[in-house]
Amino acid sequence: MKRTLTSLVFLAILVTCSRALSVAPDDFAAARNPQSESGSRTVAITVDDLPGAVPGTGRAVGNLSDLQRISHAIPRILNAHHAPAVGFVNEWKLQVSGERDARVALLQAWLDAGLTLGNHTYSHASFQSVDQFESETIRGEVVTQALMKAAGRQEKYFRHPFLMTGPSREAKTAFETFLKEHGYEVAPVTVDNADYEFNDVLGKALDEKNEDLAAQTKSAYLAYMNKAFAYYEDLSRSLFHREIPQILLIHDSELTAECLDPLLQNLEKRGYRFISLDQALSDPAYETPDLFIGREGFSWLVRWKLAFGQEADWQKEPDPPAWIIKASNEIRRAKLNR
């Protein structure tokens, strides 16, 4: 998914690293891994913005009853398909007067379903400075870490909001060091997408009880996701001469609650089986350095092009249909102006 902030790529670093890694595609392709040996496709599911991604805005805590319904549906569907998943939490959404315990229970429901949780910063903040981002990370782990510890587990993964990993080389390196010191591992994304735009339009359709628009939106979303997977499968083959385990980003939304089952069915028809994030990251492709510096956020498969001396042409990632983009923009502008 294309993000809208300006990028900076440091040419000297890229030239040096691309020369050093010029044989990397063949090395990774030849490496022993279950994906190539079994001949099956694999994907790890990650779900951002727990508890609840509200249509039309990233700054709303959502209606508790809607969130409860969504938080019941998504884990149930994941378990029905034997799909492990990590849910990435923004803890500011827990801090609602009179509802805090009920909202914390939404996270507990994920753990009770055998799923796990990760850190997505406290307020889904963009990366402005190292100090600010470190503070956001620490504030964003208070409740989640306590729940994980009580369940006998450890919060392990960090997902950058907007997939923005650092506005400068110095900031990116400093924050990566901070994460390692605090026991976190970056959760990359290979199958990025604009599902939030479809969620905007679906939310409008449901509010207006427009069944035709709702059905059209869900159908368009599923077709778009097939297109996205085809794009990143092709990109994987281009870089690594094989299909690596993919990591999918979706959101904790009404769209996901309504479309996750057919989405996973479609992936099964494409030959996918579902694996954990740990399993995906054990593939040697994920040792490829991420050399991108800038304020955009996009797939690691595109970022890795830099390590092979290629352009990180994120502008070519698949877009939703024009009518979805237009409707989403209108919905978001209208909510901003209220």
C-alpha positions as CSV (number, residue, x, y, z in Angstrom):
1,M,0.0,0.0,0.0
2,K,1.4,3.4,-0.9
3,R,1.8,5.9,1.9
4,T,1.9,9.6,1.2
5,L,5.0,11.0,2.9
6,T,8.3,12.0,1.2
7,S,11.2,9.4,0.9
8,L,15.0,9.7,1.2
9,V,17.2,6.9,0.0
10,F,20.9,7.0,0.7
11,L,22.6,6.2,-2.6
12,A,26.1,5.4,-1.2
13,I,24.7,2.8,1.2
14,L,22.6,1.2,-1.5
15,V,25.5,1.0,-4.0
16,T,27.8,-0.6,-1.4
17,C,25.2,-3.0,-0.1
18,S,23.9,-4.0,-3.5
19,R,27.4,-4.9,-4.6
20,A,27.9,-7.0,-1.5
21,L,24.6,-8.8,-2.0
22,S,24.8,-9.2,-5.8
23,V,24.6,-13.0,-5.5
24,A,22.0,-13.0,-2.8
25,P,19.0,-14.1,-4.9
26,D,20.8,-17.3,-5.9
27,D,22.0,-17.9,-2.4
28,F,18.5,-17.5,-0.9
29,A,16.9,-19.6,-3.6
30,A,19.3,-22.4,-2.9
31,A,18.9,-22.3,0.9
32,R,17.1,-25.2,2.5
33,N,13.6,-24.2,3.6
34,P,10.3,-26.1,4.0
35,Q,8.5,-23.9,1.5
36,S,10.6,-25.0,-1.5
37,E,10.8,-28.6,-0.3
38,S,7.1,-29.1,0.2
39,G,6.0,-27.2,-2.9
40,S,3.2,-25.5,-1.0
41,R,2.6,-21.9,-0.4
42,T,2.6,-20.5,3.1
43,V,1.4,-17.3,4.7
44,A,1.5,-15.8,8.2
45,I,-1.5,-13.7,9.2
46,T,-1.0,-10.4,11.1
47,V,-3.9,-8.2,12.2
48,D,-3.2,-4.5,13.0
49,D,-5.0,-1.9,15.1
50,L,-6.5,-4.0,17.9
51,P,-9.0,-3.4,19.5
52,G,-10.9,-2.2,16.4
53,A,-10.1,-0.2,13.2
54,V,-13.0,2.2,12.8
55,P,-14.1,3.1,9.3
56,G,-13.2,6.5,7.9
57,T,-10.7,7.5,10.6
58,G,-7.7,6.3,12.6
59,R,-8.6,8.5,15.6
60,A,-11.8,6.9,17.0
61,V,-12.1,4.3,19.7
62,G,-15.1,2.7,18.2
63,N,-18.4,1.4,19.6
64,L,-17.8,-1.3,22.3
65,S,-20.6,-3.6,21.1
66,D,-19.2,-3.4,17.5
67,L,-15.7,-4.2,18.7
68,Q,-17.0,-7.1,20.8
69,R,-18.7,-8.6,17.7
70,I,-15.6,-8.2,15.6
71,S,-13.3,-9.5,18.3
72,H,-15.4,-12.6,18.6
73,A,-15.7,-13.2,14.8
74,I,-12.1,-12.8,13.7
75,P,-10.4,-15.3,16.2
76,R,-13.2,-17.8,15.5
77,I,-12.6,-17.7,11.7
78,L,-8.8,-17.9,12.2
79,N,-9.2,-21.0,14.3
80,A,-11.6,-22.6,11.9
81,H,-8.9,-22.4,9.2
82,H,-6.1,-23.4,11.7
83,A,-4.4,-20.0,11.0
84,P,-2.1,-18.7,13.7
85,A,-2.1,-14.9,14.0
86,V,-0.5,-12.0,15.8
87,G,-2.8,-9.0,16.7
88,F,-1.0,-5.7,17.0
89,V,-2.4,-3.4,19.7
90,N,-2.8,0.3,20.1
91,E,-3.4,0.6,23.8
92,W,-4.9,4.1,23.7
93,K,-8.1,2.5,22.5
94,L,-8.4,0.8,25.9
95,Q,-8.6,4.0,27.8
96,V,-12.3,4.7,27.6
97,S,-14.1,5.7,30.8
98,G,-16.3,3.0,32.1
99,E,-15.2,0.6,29.3
100,R,-11.6,-0.1,30.1
101,D,-12.1,-3.6,31.6
102,A,-14.4,-4.6,28.7
103,R,-11.9,-3.4,26.2
104,V,-9.0,-5.2,27.8
105,A,-11.2,-8.3,27.7
106,L,-11.1,-8.0,23.9
107,L,-7.4,-8.6,24.0
108,Q,-7.8,-11.4,26.5
109,A,-10.2,-13.0,24.0
110,W,-7.4,-13.2,21.4
111,L,-5.1,-14.9,23.9
112,D,-7.9,-17.3,25.0
113,A,-8.3,-18.3,21.4
114,G,-4.7,-19.3,21.2
115,L,-3.6,-16.3,19.2
116,T,-0.9,-13.8,20.3
117,L,-0.4,-10.0,20.6
118,G,2.2,-7.5,19.6
119,N,3.1,-3.8,20.0
120,H,1.8,-1.3,17.5
121,T,2.7,1.8,19.6
122,Y,0.3,3.4,22.0
123,S,-1.5,5.7,19.6
124,H,-0.6,4.4,16.1
125,A,1.9,7.2,15.9
126,S,3.9,8.2,12.9
127,F,7.7,8.1,13.3
128,Q,8.7,11.7,14.0
129,S,11.7,11.3,16.3
130,V,13.5,8.5,18.1
131,D,12.6,9.8,21.6
132,Q,8.9,10.1,20.6
133,F,8.8,6.6,19.0
134,E,10.5,5.0,22.0
135,S,8.0,6.6,24.3
136,E,5.1,5.4,22.2
137,T,6.5,1.9,22.3
138,I,6.9,1.8,26.0
139,R,3.4,3.3,26.6
140,G,2.0,0.8,24.2
141,E,3.2,-2.3,26.0
142,V,1.8,-1.8,29.5
143,V,-1.5,-3.8,29.3
144,T,-0.4,-6.1,26.5
145,Q,2.7,-7.3,28.3
146,A,0.8,-7.9,31.5
147,L,-1.8,-10.0,29.7
148,M,0.9,-12.0,27.8
149,K,2.9,-12.6,31.0
150,A,-0.2,-13.9,32.8
151,A,-0.7,-16.3,29.9
152,G,2.9,-17.5,30.2
153,R,4.0,-15.8,27.1
154,Q,6.2,-12.8,26.1
155,E,5.3,-9.9,23.9
156,K,7.9,-10.3,21.1
157,Y,6.9,-8.5,17.9
158,F,6.7,-4.8,17.0
159,R,4.8,-3.5,14.0
160,H,5.6,0.0,12.7
161,P,2.5,2.1,12.2
162,F,2.0,3.0,8.6
163,L,5.0,0.6,8.0
164,M,7.3,3.7,8.4
165,T,10.6,2.4,9.8
166,G,12.5,5.6,10.0
167,P,12.8,9.1,8.4
168,S,16.6,9.0,8.5
169,R,19.3,6.4,8.6
170,E,20.3,7.5,12.1
171,A,16.8,7.4,13.5
172,K,16.1,4.0,11.9
173,T,19.3,2.5,13.3
174,A,18.7,4.0,16.8
175,F,15.2,2.7,17.0
176,E,16.2,-0.8,15.8
177,T,18.8,-0.8,18.6
178,F,16.1,0.2,21.1
179,L,13.8,-2.6,19.9
180,K,16.5,-5.2,20.3
181,E,17.4,-3.9,23.8
182,H,13.8,-4.2,24.8
183,G,13.3,-7.7,23.4
184,Y,11.3,-6.8,20.3
185,E,11.7,-8.1,16.8
186,V,10.3,-6.1,13.8
187,A,7.3,-7.8,12.2
188,P,7.7,-7.1,8.5
189,V,4.9,-7.3,5.9
190,T,5.2,-8.8,2.4
191,V,1.6,-8.7,1.3
192,D,0.6,-5.0,1.9
193,N,-2.7,-3.7,0.8
194,A,-5.3,-0.9,1.3
195,D,-8.0,-2.9,3.0
196,Y,-8.8,0.1,5.2
197,E,-10.2,1.9,2.2
198,F,-12.6,-0.9,1.5
199,N,-13.5,-0.9,5.2
200,D,-14.4,2.8,4.9
201,V,-16.8,2.1,2.1
202,L,-18.3,-1.0,3.8
203,G,-18.9,1.1,6.9
204,K,-20.8,3.7,4.9
205,A,-22.8,1.0,3.2
206,L,-23.8,-0.6,6.5
207,D,-24.6,2.7,8.1
208,E,-26.9,3.5,5.2
209,K,-28.3,-0.1,5.0
210,N,-27.2,-0.2,1.4
211,E,-26.9,-3.9,0.8
212,D,-25.9,-3.6,-2.9
213,L,-23.0,-1.3,-2.0
214,A,-21.9,-3.6,0.8
215,A,-21.9,-6.7,-1.4
216,Q,-20.1,-4.8,-4.2
217,T,-17.5,-3.6,-1.8
218,K,-16.8,-7.1,-0.4
219,S,-16.6,-8.6,-3.8
220,A,-14.2,-5.9,-5.0
221,Y,-12.0,-6.4,-1.9
222,L,-11.7,-10.2,-2.5
223,A,-10.8,-9.6,-6.1
224,Y,-8.3,-7.0,-5.1
225,M,-6.6,-9.3,-2.6
226,N,-6.2,-12.0,-5.2
227,K,-4.5,-9.4,-7.4
228,A,-2.3,-8.4,-4.5
229,F,-1.2,-11.9,-3.8
230,A,-0.4,-12.5,-7.4
231,Y,1.7,-9.4,-7.5
232,Y,3.8,-10.3,-4.4
233,E,4.1,-13.9,-5.5
234,D,5.6,-12.8,-8.7
235,L,7.9,-10.3,-6.9
236,S,9.1,-13.1,-4.6
237,R,9.9,-15.3,-7.6
238,S,11.7,-12.4,-9.3
239,L,13.9,-11.7,-6.3
240,F,14.5,-15.1,-4.8
241,H,13.7,-17.5,-7.7
242,R,11.1,-19.1,-5.5
243,E,8.0,-18.2,-3.4
244,I,9.0,-17.3,0.1
245,P,6.6,-17.5,3.1
246,Q,4.4,-14.4,2.8
247,I,3.3,-12.2,5.7
248,L,-0.1,-10.7,5.3
249,L,-1.3,-7.5,6.9
250,I,-5.0,-7.0,7.5
251,H,-6.9,-4.9,10.1
252,D,-9.1,-5.6,13.0
253,S,-12.2,-4.3,11.2
254,E,-15.7,-4.9,10.1
255,L,-14.4,-5.7,6.7
256,T,-12.1,-8.4,8.1
257,A,-14.9,-9.8,10.2
258,E,-17.1,-10.2,7.2
259,C,-14.5,-11.1,4.6
260,L,-11.9,-13.1,6.4
261,D,-13.5,-16.5,5.9
262,P,-13.8,-16.2,2.1
263,L,-10.4,-14.5,2.0
264,L,-8.8,-17.5,3.7
265,Q,-10.8,-19.9,1.5
266,N,-9.4,-18.1,-1.6
267,L,-5.9,-18.4,-0.2
268,E,-6.4,-22.1,0.4
269,K,-7.5,-22.4,-3.3
270,R,-4.3,-20.7,-4.2
271,G,-2.4,-23.5,-2.5
272,Y,-1.6,-21.7,0.8
273,R,-1.4,-23.2,4.2
274,F,-1.2,-21.0,7.3
275,I,1.9,-20.7,9.5
276,S,3.0,-18.7,12.4
277,L,5.0,-15.5,12.2
278,D,7.9,-17.3,13.8
279,Q,7.8,-19.9,11.1
280,A,7.7,-17.3,8.3
281,L,10.6,-15.4,9.7
282,S,12.7,-18.5,9.9
283,D,13.0,-18.5,6.1
284,P,16.5,-17.1,5.0
285,A,14.8,-14.5,2.7
286,Y,14.0,-12.5,5.9
287,E,17.7,-12.1,6.5
288,T,17.8,-9.8,3.5
289,P,18.6,-6.3,4.8
290,D,15.9,-3.6,4.6
291,L,17.9,-0.6,3.2
292,F,15.0,1.7,2.7
293,I,15.1,5.1,4.4
294,G,12.1,7.4,4.3
295,R,8.6,8.3,5.3
296,E,6.8,5.9,3.0
297,G,5.6,2.5,4.2
298,F,5.3,-0.5,1.9
299,S,6.0,-4.2,1.4
300,W,9.4,-5.6,2.5
301,L,9.5,-7.4,-0.9
302,V,9.7,-4.0,-2.5
303,R,12.2,-2.7,0.1
304,W,14.5,-5.7,-0.5
305,K,14.8,-4.7,-4.1
306,L,17.4,-2.1,-2.9
307,A,19.6,-4.9,-1.5
308,F,19.6,-6.4,-5.0
309,G,20.6,-3.1,-6.6
310,Q,17.1,-2.4,-7.9
311,E,14.7,0.4,-7.4
312,A,12.2,0.3,-4.6
313,D,9.3,1.1,-6.9
314,W,6.5,1.1,-4.4
315,Q,4.4,3.1,-6.8
316,K,3.7,-0.1,-8.7
317,E,2.1,-1.9,-5.8
318,P,-1.6,-2.8,-6.6
319,D,-4.2,-0.1,-6.0
320,P,-7.9,-0.7,-5.1
321,P,-10.4,0.1,-7.8
322,A,-10.7,3.9,-8.5
323,W,-14.2,4.0,-7.2
324,I,-13.1,2.6,-3.8
325,I,-10.2,5.1,-3.5
326,K,-12.5,8.0,-4.4
327,A,-15.3,6.9,-2.0
328,S,-12.8,6.4,0.9
329,N,-11.2,9.8,0.3
330,E,-14.6,11.4,0.4
331,I,-15.6,9.6,3.6
332,R,-12.4,10.6,5.4
333,R,-12.6,14.2,4.3
334,A,-16.2,14.4,5.6
335,K,-15.2,13.0,9.0
336,L,-12.3,15.4,9.3
337,N,-14.6,18.3,8.6
338,R,-17.1,17.4,11.3
